[in-house]
Protein backbone atom coordinates (compact mmCIF):
# COMPACT_ATOMS: atom_id res chain seq x y z
CA UNK A 1 0.00 0.00 0.00
CA UNK A 2 0.99 3.63 -0.57
CA UNK A 3 0.34 6.73 1.49
CA UNK A 4 -2.47 9.10 0.53
CA UNK A 5 -1.14 12.12 -1.35
CA UNK A 6 -2.17 15.47 0.10
CA UNK A 7 -3.99 17.72 -0.37
CA UNK A 8 -6.71 15.27 -1.35
CA UNK A 9 -10.31 15.96 -2.38
CA UNK A 10 -12.41 13.65 -0.22
CA UNK A 11 -15.87 14.57 -1.49
CA UNK A 12 -17.65 16.65 -4.13
CA UNK A 13 -21.41 16.91 -4.65
CA UNK A 14 -22.84 15.98 -8.02
CA UNK A 15 -24.12 19.54 -8.33
CA UNK A 16 -21.27 21.71 -9.51
CA UNK A 17 -19.89 24.94 -8.13
CA UNK A 18 -20.69 28.14 -10.08
CA UNK A 19 -23.71 26.64 -11.86
CA UNK A 20 -25.12 29.79 -13.47
CA UNK A 21 -27.84 27.87 -15.34
CA UNK A 22 -29.47 26.51 -12.18
CA UNK A 23 -33.25 27.16 -11.99
CA UNK A 24 -32.92 29.53 -9.03
CA UNK A 25 -30.32 31.63 -10.87
CA UNK A 26 -32.77 32.79 -13.56
CA UNK A 27 -33.83 36.45 -13.61
CA UNK A 28 -36.02 38.83 -15.60
CA UNK A 29 -37.67 35.93 -17.41
CA UNK A 30 -41.36 36.35 -16.47
CA UNK A 31 -43.95 38.80 -17.77
CA UNK A 32 -46.68 40.49 -15.77
CA UNK A 33 -49.21 38.14 -17.34
CA UNK A 34 -47.21 35.06 -16.35
CA UNK A 35 -46.82 36.31 -12.78
CA UNK A 36 -50.55 36.95 -12.48
CA UNK A 37 -51.81 33.78 -14.13
CA UNK A 38 -49.32 31.02 -13.40
CA UNK A 39 -48.24 32.23 -9.97
CA UNK A 40 -51.42 34.13 -9.00
CA UNK A 41 -49.38 37.22 -8.14
CA UNK A 42 -52.06 39.88 -8.47
CA UNK A 43 -50.87 41.58 -5.29
CA UNK A 44 -47.21 41.72 -4.30
CA UNK A 45 -46.57 44.39 -1.71
CA UNK A 46 -48.37 46.32 1.01
CA UNK A 47 -46.74 49.52 -0.23
CA UNK A 48 -46.68 49.55 -4.03
CA UNK A 49 -48.13 47.93 -7.14
CA UNK A 50 -45.10 47.06 -9.29
CA UNK A 51 -47.25 46.46 -12.39
CA UNK A 52 -48.85 49.92 -12.46
CA UNK A 53 -45.98 51.69 -10.66
CA UNK A 54 -48.47 52.95 -8.09
CA UNK A 55 -47.77 53.74 -4.47
CA UNK A 56 -50.49 52.90 -1.97
CA UNK A 57 -51.67 55.83 0.09
CA UNK A 58 -53.85 55.83 3.20
CA UNK A 59 -56.94 56.05 1.02
CA UNK A 60 -56.08 53.33 -1.47
CA UNK A 61 -53.99 50.84 0.54
CA UNK A 62 -55.85 47.51 0.69
CA UNK A 63 -56.51 46.03 4.13
CA UNK A 64 -54.94 42.81 2.88
CA UNK A 65 -52.86 41.76 -0.10
CA UNK A 66 -55.93 40.17 -1.69
CA UNK A 67 -58.22 43.19 -1.41
CA UNK A 68 -59.24 45.45 -4.28
CA UNK A 69 -57.66 48.87 -4.52
CA UNK A 70 -59.74 51.96 -3.80
CA UNK A 71 -59.16 55.68 -3.98
CA UNK A 72 -56.78 57.83 -5.94
CA UNK A 73 -53.46 56.48 -7.23
CA UNK A 74 -50.04 57.98 -6.69
CA UNK A 75 -47.87 57.25 -9.68
CA UNK A 76 -44.16 56.69 -9.06
CA UNK A 77 -41.11 55.92 -11.17
CA UNK A 78 -39.77 52.42 -11.65
CA UNK A 79 -36.68 53.43 -9.69
CA UNK A 80 -38.78 54.62 -6.75
CA UNK A 81 -40.91 51.46 -6.89
CA UNK A 82 -37.78 49.30 -6.71
CA UNK A 83 -36.42 51.31 -3.78
CA UNK A 84 -39.68 50.86 -1.85
CA UNK A 85 -39.83 47.15 -2.61
CA UNK A 86 -36.25 46.56 -1.42
CA UNK A 87 -36.92 48.54 1.76
CA UNK A 88 -40.01 46.43 2.44
CA UNK A 89 -38.03 43.28 1.58
CA UNK A 90 -35.38 44.18 4.18
CA UNK A 91 -37.95 45.11 6.81
CA UNK A 92 -39.85 41.83 6.42
CA UNK A 93 -36.60 39.85 6.69
CA UNK A 94 -36.38 40.70 10.39
CA UNK A 95 -39.04 38.08 11.08
CA UNK A 96 -36.50 35.40 10.11
CA UNK A 97 -33.47 36.90 11.85
CA UNK A 98 -34.35 37.74 15.43
CA UNK A 99 -31.17 37.11 17.42
CA UNK A 100 -27.53 36.06 17.32
CA UNK A 101 -24.37 37.09 15.48
CA UNK A 102 -25.79 36.25 12.04
CA UNK A 103 -29.05 38.20 12.22
CA UNK A 104 -27.72 41.09 10.08
CA UNK A 105 -26.65 38.83 7.20
CA UNK A 106 -30.02 38.72 5.45
CA UNK A 107 -30.17 42.52 5.27
CA UNK A 108 -26.65 42.61 3.84
CA UNK A 109 -27.55 39.98 1.25
CA UNK A 110 -30.72 41.79 0.18
CA UNK A 111 -28.70 44.97 -0.28
CA UNK A 112 -26.12 42.95 -2.25
CA UNK A 113 -28.91 41.74 -4.54
CA UNK A 114 -30.00 45.36 -4.99
CA UNK A 115 -26.53 46.72 -5.81
CA UNK A 116 -24.23 43.77 -6.58
CA UNK A 117 -25.35 42.97 -10.14
CA UNK A 118 -24.97 39.23 -9.57
CA UNK A 119 -21.48 39.25 -8.03
CA UNK A 120 -20.74 36.43 -5.58
CA UNK A 121 -21.25 37.18 -1.89
CA UNK A 122 -18.76 36.30 0.83
CA UNK A 123 -18.71 37.14 4.51
CA UNK A 124 -16.57 36.30 7.51
CA UNK A 125 -19.83 35.79 9.40
CA UNK A 126 -20.97 33.17 6.89
CA UNK A 127 -17.65 31.36 7.22
CA UNK A 128 -17.96 31.48 11.00
CA UNK A 129 -21.52 30.13 10.82
CA UNK A 130 -20.33 27.23 8.66
CA UNK A 131 -17.54 26.37 11.10
CA UNK A 132 -19.92 26.55 14.06
CA UNK A 133 -22.38 24.23 12.30
CA UNK A 134 -19.69 21.64 11.50
CA UNK A 135 -18.06 21.59 14.93
CA UNK A 136 -21.30 21.64 16.92
CA UNK A 137 -23.07 18.92 14.97
CA UNK A 138 -23.01 15.98 17.38
CA UNK A 139 -25.65 13.97 15.54
CA UNK A 140 -25.13 10.62 13.84
CA UNK A 141 -25.23 12.52 10.52
CA UNK A 142 -22.21 14.71 11.31
CA UNK A 143 -19.49 14.87 8.64
CA UNK A 144 -17.02 15.87 11.34
CA UNK A 145 -17.74 12.81 13.48
CA UNK A 146 -17.85 10.35 10.59
CA UNK A 147 -14.45 11.59 9.39
CA UNK A 148 -13.09 11.32 12.92
CA UNK A 149 -14.27 7.73 13.14
CA UNK A 150 -13.00 6.80 9.66
CA UNK A 151 -9.53 8.23 10.23
CA UNK A 152 -9.27 6.31 13.48
CA UNK A 153 -10.29 3.00 11.96
CA UNK A 154 -8.57 3.22 8.54
CA UNK A 155 -5.16 4.71 9.36
CA UNK A 156 -2.32 2.22 9.09
CA UNK A 157 -1.17 2.67 12.67
CA UNK A 158 1.83 0.37 12.37
CA UNK A 159 3.31 2.35 9.47
CA UNK A 160 1.88 5.75 10.48
CA UNK A 161 0.07 6.76 7.29
CA UNK A 162 -3.35 6.72 5.66
CA UNK A 163 -3.40 4.21 2.74
CA UNK A 164 -4.30 5.71 -0.64
CA UNK A 165 -6.22 2.50 -1.37
CA UNK A 166 -8.70 3.50 1.37
CA UNK A 167 -9.42 6.98 0.02
CA UNK A 168 -12.84 5.89 -1.25
CA UNK A 169 -13.80 4.83 2.26
CA UNK A 170 -13.57 8.47 3.33
CA UNK A 171 -15.79 9.54 0.43
CA UNK A 172 -18.29 6.76 1.11
CA UNK A 173 -18.41 7.68 4.80
CA UNK A 174 -19.24 11.31 3.97
CA UNK A 175 -21.92 10.27 1.47
CA UNK A 176 -23.70 8.29 4.20
CA UNK A 177 -24.25 11.34 6.39
CA UNK A 178 -25.70 14.84 6.01
CA UNK A 179 -23.66 17.66 4.52
CA UNK A 180 -23.57 20.92 6.52
CA UNK A 181 -26.86 22.81 6.16
CA UNK A 182 -28.76 25.41 8.15
CA UNK A 183 -32.08 23.66 8.68
CA UNK A 184 -32.00 23.34 12.46
CA UNK A 185 -34.89 24.76 14.47
CA UNK A 186 -32.79 27.71 15.65
CA UNK A 187 -31.92 28.59 12.05
CA UNK A 188 -35.57 29.62 11.54
CA UNK A 189 -34.98 32.71 13.67
CA UNK A 190 -31.21 33.29 13.81
CA UNK A 191 -30.92 34.45 10.19
CA UNK A 192 -29.16 31.40 8.73
CA UNK A 193 -32.30 29.58 7.61
CA UNK A 194 -33.39 32.48 5.41
CA UNK A 195 -29.92 33.35 4.09
CA UNK A 196 -28.68 29.83 3.29
CA UNK A 197 -30.86 26.99 4.65
CA UNK A 198 -30.03 24.23 2.15
CA UNK A 199 -26.87 24.34 0.03
CA UNK A 200 -26.13 23.74 -3.65
CA UNK A 201 -22.58 22.35 -3.81
CA UNK A 202 -19.99 21.16 -1.28
CA UNK A 203 -16.31 20.25 -1.61
CA UNK A 204 -14.41 18.66 1.29
CA UNK A 205 -10.61 18.45 1.09
CA UNK A 206 -8.06 16.85 3.40
CA UNK A 207 -5.24 19.41 3.61
CA UNK A 208 -2.90 17.61 5.98
CA UNK A 209 -2.71 14.54 8.22
CA UNK A 210 -0.16 14.09 10.98
CA UNK A 211 0.14 10.72 12.76
CA UNK A 212 2.15 10.43 15.94
CA UNK A 213 2.23 7.19 17.93
CA UNK A 214 -1.44 6.44 18.67
CA UNK A 215 -2.97 9.80 17.75
CA UNK A 216 -3.60 11.84 14.61
CA UNK A 217 -4.35 15.44 13.63
CA UNK A 218 -6.21 16.10 10.37
CA UNK A 219 -6.86 19.51 8.80
CA UNK A 220 -9.98 19.46 6.64
CA UNK A 221 -11.24 22.28 4.42
CA UNK A 222 -14.92 22.76 3.59
CA UNK A 223 -16.04 24.85 0.63
CA UNK A 224 -19.80 25.32 0.38
CA UNK A 225 -21.86 27.26 -2.14
CA UNK A 226 -25.51 28.26 -2.12
CA UNK A 227 -27.65 30.39 -4.43
CA UNK A 228 -29.46 33.50 -3.19
CA UNK A 229 -32.36 33.16 -5.60
CA UNK A 230 -35.79 31.60 -6.04
CA UNK A 231 -36.97 29.11 -8.65
CA UNK A 232 -40.54 28.25 -9.64
CA UNK A 233 -40.79 25.34 -7.22
CA UNK A 234 -39.74 27.58 -4.34
CA UNK A 235 -42.52 30.09 -4.88
CA UNK A 236 -45.18 27.49 -5.75
CA UNK A 237 -44.54 25.83 -2.39
CA UNK A 238 -47.57 26.49 -0.19
CA UNK A 239 -45.24 27.43 2.69
CA UNK A 240 -43.85 30.41 0.78
CA UNK A 241 -46.17 31.56 -2.00
CA UNK A 242 -48.52 33.62 0.20
CA UNK A 243 -45.79 35.35 2.23
CA UNK A 244 -45.18 38.90 1.04
CA UNK A 245 -41.46 38.52 1.78
CA UNK A 246 -41.08 35.77 -0.84
CA UNK A 247 -43.45 37.45 -3.31
CA UNK A 248 -41.34 40.61 -3.29
CA UNK A 249 -38.15 38.56 -3.64
CA UNK A 250 -39.55 36.59 -6.59
CA UNK A 251 -40.85 39.66 -8.41
CA UNK A 252 -37.64 41.65 -7.94
CA UNK A 253 -35.69 38.71 -9.36
CA UNK A 254 -37.94 37.27 -12.04
CA UNK A 255 -40.20 40.10 -13.33
CA UNK A 256 -38.96 41.20 -16.75
CA UNK A 257 -39.28 44.88 -15.80
CA UNK A 258 -36.89 44.43 -12.84
CA UNK A 259 -34.61 41.39 -13.27
CA UNK A 260 -32.35 41.84 -10.24
CA UNK A 261 -29.72 39.16 -10.43
CA UNK A 262 -29.47 36.34 -7.88
CA UNK A 263 -25.97 35.43 -6.79
CA UNK A 264 -23.68 32.73 -5.44
CA UNK A 265 -23.18 32.65 -1.69
CA UNK A 266 -19.69 31.30 -0.99
CA UNK A 267 -18.64 29.91 2.38
CA UNK A 268 -15.48 28.14 3.44
CA UNK A 269 -13.77 27.09 6.62
CA UNK A 270 -11.00 24.84 7.87
CA UNK A 271 -11.48 22.53 10.85
CA UNK A 272 -9.06 20.41 12.81
CA UNK A 273 -9.98 16.81 13.60
CA UNK A 274 -8.01 14.95 16.22
CA UNK A 275 -8.38 11.42 17.49
CA UNK A 276 -6.66 8.25 18.45
CA UNK A 277 -6.18 4.62 17.60
CA UNK A 278 -9.34 2.49 17.88
CA UNK A 279 -11.30 5.57 18.95
CA UNK A 280 -15.07 5.27 18.52
CA UNK A 281 -17.84 7.86 18.41
CA UNK A 282 -20.43 5.42 19.64
C-alpha positions as a Markdown table, in Angstrom:
| # | Residue | x | y | z |
|---|---|---|---|---|
| 1 | Unk | 0.0 | 0.0 | 0.0 |
| 2 | Unk | 1.0 | 3.6 | -0.6 |
| 3 | Unk | 0.3 | 6.7 | 1.5 |
| 4 | Unk | -2.5 | 9.1 | 0.5 |
| 5 | Unk | -1.1 | 12.1 | -1.3 |
| 6 | Unk | -2.2 | 15.5 | 0.1 |
| 7 | Unk | -4.0 | 17.7 | -0.4 |
| 8 | Unk | -6.7 | 15.3 | -1.4 |
| 9 | Unk | -10.3 | 16.0 | -2.4 |
| 10 | Unk | -12.4 | 13.7 | -0.2 |
| 11 | Unk | -15.9 | 14.6 | -1.5 |
| 12 | Unk | -17.7 | 16.6 | -4.1 |
| 13 | Unk | -21.4 | 16.9 | -4.7 |
| 14 | Unk | -22.8 | 16.0 | -8.0 |
| 15 | Unk | -24.1 | 19.5 | -8.3 |
| 16 | Unk | -21.3 | 21.7 | -9.5 |
| 17 | Unk | -19.9 | 24.9 | -8.1 |
| 18 | Unk | -20.7 | 28.1 | -10.1 |
| 19 | Unk | -23.7 | 26.6 | -11.9 |
| 20 | Unk | -25.1 | 29.8 | -13.5 |
| 21 | Unk | -27.8 | 27.9 | -15.3 |
| 22 | Unk | -29.5 | 26.5 | -12.2 |
| 23 | Unk | -33.3 | 27.2 | -12.0 |
| 24 | Unk | -32.9 | 29.5 | -9.0 |
| 25 | Unk | -30.3 | 31.6 | -10.9 |
| 26 | Unk | -32.8 | 32.8 | -13.6 |
| 27 | Unk | -33.8 | 36.4 | -13.6 |
| 28 | Unk | -36.0 | 38.8 | -15.6 |
| 29 | Unk | -37.7 | 35.9 | -17.4 |
| 30 | Unk | -41.4 | 36.3 | -16.5 |
| 31 | Unk | -43.9 | 38.8 | -17.8 |
| 32 | Unk | -46.7 | 40.5 | -15.8 |
| 33 | Unk | -49.2 | 38.1 | -17.3 |
| 34 | Unk | -47.2 | 35.1 | -16.3 |
| 35 | Unk | -46.8 | 36.3 | -12.8 |
| 36 | Unk | -50.5 | 37.0 | -12.5 |
| 37 | Unk | -51.8 | 33.8 | -14.1 |
| 38 | Unk | -49.3 | 31.0 | -13.4 |
| 39 | Unk | -48.2 | 32.2 | -10.0 |
| 40 | Unk | -51.4 | 34.1 | -9.0 |
| 41 | Unk | -49.4 | 37.2 | -8.1 |
| 42 | Unk | -52.1 | 39.9 | -8.5 |
| 43 | Unk | -50.9 | 41.6 | -5.3 |
| 44 | Unk | -47.2 | 41.7 | -4.3 |
| 45 | Unk | -46.6 | 44.4 | -1.7 |
| 46 | Unk | -48.4 | 46.3 | 1.0 |
| 47 | Unk | -46.7 | 49.5 | -0.2 |
| 48 | Unk | -46.7 | 49.5 | -4.0 |
| 49 | Unk | -48.1 | 47.9 | -7.1 |
| 50 | Unk | -45.1 | 47.1 | -9.3 |
| 51 | Unk | -47.3 | 46.5 | -12.4 |
| 52 | Unk | -48.9 | 49.9 | -12.5 |
| 53 | Unk | -46.0 | 51.7 | -10.7 |
| 54 | Unk | -48.5 | 52.9 | -8.1 |
| 55 | Unk | -47.8 | 53.7 | -4.5 |
| 56 | Unk | -50.5 | 52.9 | -2.0 |
| 57 | Unk | -51.7 | 55.8 | 0.1 |
| 58 | Unk | -53.9 | 55.8 | 3.2 |
| 59 | Unk | -56.9 | 56.0 | 1.0 |
| 60 | Unk | -56.1 | 53.3 | -1.5 |
| 61 | Unk | -54.0 | 50.8 | 0.5 |
| 62 | Unk | -55.9 | 47.5 | 0.7 |
| 63 | Unk | -56.5 | 46.0 | 4.1 |
| 64 | Unk | -54.9 | 42.8 | 2.9 |
| 65 | Unk | -52.9 | 41.8 | -0.1 |
| 66 | Unk | -55.9 | 40.2 | -1.7 |
| 67 | Unk | -58.2 | 43.2 | -1.4 |
| 68 | Unk | -59.2 | 45.4 | -4.3 |
| 69 | Unk | -57.7 | 48.9 | -4.5 |
| 70 | Unk | -59.7 | 52.0 | -3.8 |
| 71 | Unk | -59.2 | 55.7 | -4.0 |
| 72 | Unk | -56.8 | 57.8 | -5.9 |
| 73 | Unk | -53.5 | 56.5 | -7.2 |
| 74 | Unk | -50.0 | 58.0 | -6.7 |
| 75 | Unk | -47.9 | 57.2 | -9.7 |
| 76 | Unk | -44.2 | 56.7 | -9.1 |
| 77 | Unk | -41.1 | 55.9 | -11.2 |
| 78 | Unk | -39.8 | 52.4 | -11.6 |
| 79 | Unk | -36.7 | 53.4 | -9.7 |
| 80 | Unk | -38.8 | 54.6 | -6.7 |
| 81 | Unk | -40.9 | 51.5 | -6.9 |
| 82 | Unk | -37.8 | 49.3 | -6.7 |
| 83 | Unk | -36.4 | 51.3 | -3.8 |
| 84 | Unk | -39.7 | 50.9 | -1.8 |
| 85 | Unk | -39.8 | 47.1 | -2.6 |
| 86 | Unk | -36.3 | 46.6 | -1.4 |
| 87 | Unk | -36.9 | 48.5 | 1.8 |
| 88 | Unk | -40.0 | 46.4 | 2.4 |
| 89 | Unk | -38.0 | 43.3 | 1.6 |
| 90 | Unk | -35.4 | 44.2 | 4.2 |
| 91 | Unk | -38.0 | 45.1 | 6.8 |
| 92 | Unk | -39.8 | 41.8 | 6.4 |
| 93 | Unk | -36.6 | 39.8 | 6.7 |
| 94 | Unk | -36.4 | 40.7 | 10.4 |
| 95 | Unk | -39.0 | 38.1 | 11.1 |
| 96 | Unk | -36.5 | 35.4 | 10.1 |
| 97 | Unk | -33.5 | 36.9 | 11.8 |
| 98 | Unk | -34.3 | 37.7 | 15.4 |
| 99 | Unk | -31.2 | 37.1 | 17.4 |
| 100 | Unk | -27.5 | 36.1 | 17.3 |
| 101 | Unk | -24.4 | 37.1 | 15.5 |
| 102 | Unk | -25.8 | 36.2 | 12.0 |
| 103 | Unk | -29.0 | 38.2 | 12.2 |
| 104 | Unk | -27.7 | 41.1 | 10.1 |
| 105 | Unk | -26.6 | 38.8 | 7.2 |
| 106 | Unk | -30.0 | 38.7 | 5.4 |
| 107 | Unk | -30.2 | 42.5 | 5.3 |
| 108 | Unk | -26.7 | 42.6 | 3.8 |
| 109 | Unk | -27.5 | 40.0 | 1.3 |
| 110 | Unk | -30.7 | 41.8 | 0.2 |
| 111 | Unk | -28.7 | 45.0 | -0.3 |
| 112 | Unk | -26.1 | 43.0 | -2.3 |
| 113 | Unk | -28.9 | 41.7 | -4.5 |
| 114 | Unk | -30.0 | 45.4 | -5.0 |
| 115 | Unk | -26.5 | 46.7 | -5.8 |
| 116 | Unk | -24.2 | 43.8 | -6.6 |
| 117 | Unk | -25.3 | 43.0 | -10.1 |
| 118 | Unk | -25.0 | 39.2 | -9.6 |
| 119 | Unk | -21.5 | 39.2 | -8.0 |
| 120 | Unk | -20.7 | 36.4 | -5.6 |
| 121 | Unk | -21.2 | 37.2 | -1.9 |
| 122 | Unk | -18.8 | 36.3 | 0.8 |
| 123 | Unk | -18.7 | 37.1 | 4.5 |
| 124 | Unk | -16.6 | 36.3 | 7.5 |
| 125 | Unk | -19.8 | 35.8 | 9.4 |
| 126 | Unk | -21.0 | 33.2 | 6.9 |
| 127 | Unk | -17.6 | 31.4 | 7.2 |
| 128 | Unk | -18.0 | 31.5 | 11.0 |
| 129 | Unk | -21.5 | 30.1 | 10.8 |
| 130 | Unk | -20.3 | 27.2 | 8.7 |
| 131 | Unk | -17.5 | 26.4 | 11.1 |
| 132 | Unk | -19.9 | 26.6 | 14.1 |
| 133 | Unk | -22.4 | 24.2 | 12.3 |
| 134 | Unk | -19.7 | 21.6 | 11.5 |
| 135 | Unk | -18.1 | 21.6 | 14.9 |
| 136 | Unk | -21.3 | 21.6 | 16.9 |
| 137 | Unk | -23.1 | 18.9 | 15.0 |
| 138 | Unk | -23.0 | 16.0 | 17.4 |
| 139 | Unk | -25.6 | 14.0 | 15.5 |
| 140 | Unk | -25.1 | 10.6 | 13.8 |
| 141 | Unk | -25.2 | 12.5 | 10.5 |
| 142 | Unk | -22.2 | 14.7 | 11.3 |
| 143 | Unk | -19.5 | 14.9 | 8.6 |
| 144 | Unk | -17.0 | 15.9 | 11.3 |
| 145 | Unk | -17.7 | 12.8 | 13.5 |
| 146 | Unk | -17.8 | 10.4 | 10.6 |
| 147 | Unk | -14.4 | 11.6 | 9.4 |
| 148 | Unk | -13.1 | 11.3 | 12.9 |
| 149 | Unk | -14.3 | 7.7 | 13.1 |
| 150 | Unk | -13.0 | 6.8 | 9.7 |
| 151 | Unk | -9.5 | 8.2 | 10.2 |
| 152 | Unk | -9.3 | 6.3 | 13.5 |
| 153 | Unk | -10.3 | 3.0 | 12.0 |
| 154 | Unk | -8.6 | 3.2 | 8.5 |
| 155 | Unk | -5.2 | 4.7 | 9.4 |
| 156 | Unk | -2.3 | 2.2 | 9.1 |
| 157 | Unk | -1.2 | 2.7 | 12.7 |
| 158 | Unk | 1.8 | 0.4 | 12.4 |
| 159 | Unk | 3.3 | 2.3 | 9.5 |
| 160 | Unk | 1.9 | 5.7 | 10.5 |
| 161 | Unk | 0.1 | 6.8 | 7.3 |
| 162 | Unk | -3.4 | 6.7 | 5.7 |
| 163 | Unk | -3.4 | 4.2 | 2.7 |
| 164 | Unk | -4.3 | 5.7 | -0.6 |
| 165 | Unk | -6.2 | 2.5 | -1.4 |
| 166 | Unk | -8.7 | 3.5 | 1.4 |
| 167 | Unk | -9.4 | 7.0 | 0.0 |
| 168 | Unk | -12.8 | 5.9 | -1.3 |
| 169 | Unk | -13.8 | 4.8 | 2.3 |
| 170 | Unk | -13.6 | 8.5 | 3.3 |
| 171 | Unk | -15.8 | 9.5 | 0.4 |
| 172 | Unk | -18.3 | 6.8 | 1.1 |
| 173 | Unk | -18.4 | 7.7 | 4.8 |
| 174 | Unk | -19.2 | 11.3 | 4.0 |
| 175 | Unk | -21.9 | 10.3 | 1.5 |
| 176 | Unk | -23.7 | 8.3 | 4.2 |
| 177 | Unk | -24.3 | 11.3 | 6.4 |
| 178 | Unk | -25.7 | 14.8 | 6.0 |
| 179 | Unk | -23.7 | 17.7 | 4.5 |
| 180 | Unk | -23.6 | 20.9 | 6.5 |
| 181 | Unk | -26.9 | 22.8 | 6.2 |
| 182 | Unk | -28.8 | 25.4 | 8.2 |
| 183 | Unk | -32.1 | 23.7 | 8.7 |
| 184 | Unk | -32.0 | 23.3 | 12.5 |
| 185 | Unk | -34.9 | 24.8 | 14.5 |
| 186 | Unk | -32.8 | 27.7 | 15.7 |
| 187 | Unk | -31.9 | 28.6 | 12.1 |
| 188 | Unk | -35.6 | 29.6 | 11.5 |
| 189 | Unk | -35.0 | 32.7 | 13.7 |
| 190 | Unk | -31.2 | 33.3 | 13.8 |
| 191 | Unk | -30.9 | 34.5 | 10.2 |
| 192 | Unk | -29.2 | 31.4 | 8.7 |
| 193 | Unk | -32.3 | 29.6 | 7.6 |
| 194 | Unk | -33.4 | 32.5 | 5.4 |
| 195 | Unk | -29.9 | 33.3 | 4.1 |
| 196 | Unk | -28.7 | 29.8 | 3.3 |
| 197 | Unk | -30.9 | 27.0 | 4.6 |
| 198 | Unk | -30.0 | 24.2 | 2.1 |
| 199 | Unk | -26.9 | 24.3 | 0.0 |
| 200 | Unk | -26.1 | 23.7 | -3.7 |
| 201 | Unk | -22.6 | 22.4 | -3.8 |
| 202 | Unk | -20.0 | 21.2 | -1.3 |
| 203 | Unk | -16.3 | 20.2 | -1.6 |
| 204 | Unk | -14.4 | 18.7 | 1.3 |
| 205 | Unk | -10.6 | 18.4 | 1.1 |
| 206 | Unk | -8.1 | 16.9 | 3.4 |
| 207 | Unk | -5.2 | 19.4 | 3.6 |
| 208 | Unk | -2.9 | 17.6 | 6.0 |
| 209 | Unk | -2.7 | 14.5 | 8.2 |
| 210 | Unk | -0.2 | 14.1 | 11.0 |
| 211 | Unk | 0.1 | 10.7 | 12.8 |
| 212 | Unk | 2.2 | 10.4 | 15.9 |
| 213 | Unk | 2.2 | 7.2 | 17.9 |
| 214 | Unk | -1.4 | 6.4 | 18.7 |
| 215 | Unk | -3.0 | 9.8 | 17.7 |
| 216 | Unk | -3.6 | 11.8 | 14.6 |
| 217 | Unk | -4.4 | 15.4 | 13.6 |
| 218 | Unk | -6.2 | 16.1 | 10.4 |
| 219 | Unk | -6.9 | 19.5 | 8.8 |
| 220 | Unk | -10.0 | 19.5 | 6.6 |
| 221 | Unk | -11.2 | 22.3 | 4.4 |
| 222 | Unk | -14.9 | 22.8 | 3.6 |
| 223 | Unk | -16.0 | 24.9 | 0.6 |
| 224 | Unk | -19.8 | 25.3 | 0.4 |
| 225 | Unk | -21.9 | 27.3 | -2.1 |
| 226 | Unk | -25.5 | 28.3 | -2.1 |
| 227 | Unk | -27.7 | 30.4 | -4.4 |
| 228 | Unk | -29.5 | 33.5 | -3.2 |
| 229 | Unk | -32.4 | 33.2 | -5.6 |
| 230 | Unk | -35.8 | 31.6 | -6.0 |
| 231 | Unk | -37.0 | 29.1 | -8.6 |
| 232 | Unk | -40.5 | 28.3 | -9.6 |
| 233 | Unk | -40.8 | 25.3 | -7.2 |
| 234 | Unk | -39.7 | 27.6 | -4.3 |
| 235 | Unk | -42.5 | 30.1 | -4.9 |
| 236 | Unk | -45.2 | 27.5 | -5.8 |
| 237 | Unk | -44.5 | 25.8 | -2.4 |
| 238 | Unk | -47.6 | 26.5 | -0.2 |
| 239 | Unk | -45.2 | 27.4 | 2.7 |
| 240 | Unk | -43.9 | 30.4 | 0.8 |
| 241 | Unk | -46.2 | 31.6 | -2.0 |
| 242 | Unk | -48.5 | 33.6 | 0.2 |
| 243 | Unk | -45.8 | 35.3 | 2.2 |
| 244 | Unk | -45.2 | 38.9 | 1.0 |
| 245 | Unk | -41.5 | 38.5 | 1.8 |
| 246 | Unk | -41.1 | 35.8 | -0.8 |
| 247 | Unk | -43.4 | 37.5 | -3.3 |
| 248 | Unk | -41.3 | 40.6 | -3.3 |
| 249 | Unk | -38.1 | 38.6 | -3.6 |
| 250 | Unk | -39.5 | 36.6 | -6.6 |
| 251 | Unk | -40.9 | 39.7 | -8.4 |
| 252 | Unk | -37.6 | 41.7 | -7.9 |
| 253 | Unk | -35.7 | 38.7 | -9.4 |
| 254 | Unk | -37.9 | 37.3 | -12.0 |
| 255 | Unk | -40.2 | 40.1 | -13.3 |
| 256 | Unk | -39.0 | 41.2 | -16.8 |
| 257 | Unk | -39.3 | 44.9 | -15.8 |
| 258 | Unk | -36.9 | 44.4 | -12.8 |
| 259 | Unk | -34.6 | 41.4 | -13.3 |
| 260 | Unk | -32.4 | 41.8 | -10.2 |
| 261 | Unk | -29.7 | 39.2 | -10.4 |
| 262 | Unk | -29.5 | 36.3 | -7.9 |
| 263 | Unk | -26.0 | 35.4 | -6.8 |
| 264 | Unk | -23.7 | 32.7 | -5.4 |
| 265 | Unk | -23.2 | 32.7 | -1.7 |
| 266 | Unk | -19.7 | 31.3 | -1.0 |
| 267 | Unk | -18.6 | 29.9 | 2.4 |
| 268 | Unk | -15.5 | 28.1 | 3.4 |
| 269 | Unk | -13.8 | 27.1 | 6.6 |
| 270 | Unk | -11.0 | 24.8 | 7.9 |
| 271 | Unk | -11.5 | 22.5 | 10.8 |
| 272 | Unk | -9.1 | 20.4 | 12.8 |
| 273 | Unk | -10.0 | 16.8 | 13.6 |
| 274 | Unk | -8.0 | 15.0 | 16.2 |
| 275 | Unk | -8.4 | 11.4 | 17.5 |
| 276 | Unk | -6.7 | 8.3 | 18.4 |
| 277 | Unk | -6.2 | 4.6 | 17.6 |
| 278 | Unk | -9.3 | 2.5 | 17.9 |
| 279 | Unk | -11.3 | 5.6 | 19.0 |
| 280 | Unk | -15.1 | 5.3 | 18.5 |
| 281 | Unk | -17.8 | 7.9 | 18.4 |
| 282 | Unk | -20.4 | 5.4 | 19.6 |
